[in-house]
Amino acid sequence: MKTESSCKTTSYLPISWDDMEVINEAIQSKKTGKIFFFGSDGQLEEAKGSVVKILEEKNKGVYAIMDSGGHVRVDRIITIFGKVGAAYEEYEAFGNACMDCR
């Protein structure tokens, strides 16, 4: 599992207000922990620390900036400090897929 990468190969999809609120709450409370997310190659990755701010990059997406300097695209977050993120349904669908299906 890699750590603290951004996702560049998929188009950014806006996230729900609820998902953004979870991130903003983590910033305000200065919560520290792990964020699991899909990286640029579609692999599961993690970032450790706390989120210090949200940064919107035009034509690229919205990123959660970590205290370590790493950044995570918010629409690719599976879980953030134990709470479900915007990409959780995609992760769950992958886990529930039949491995023998073709």
Secondary structure, DSSP 8 states (H G I E B T S, - for coil): -EES----SS------HHHHHHHHHHHHHT--EEEEEE-TTS-EEEEEE-EEEEEEETTTEEEEEETTS-EEEGGGEEEETTEE-TTHHHHHHHHHS-TT--
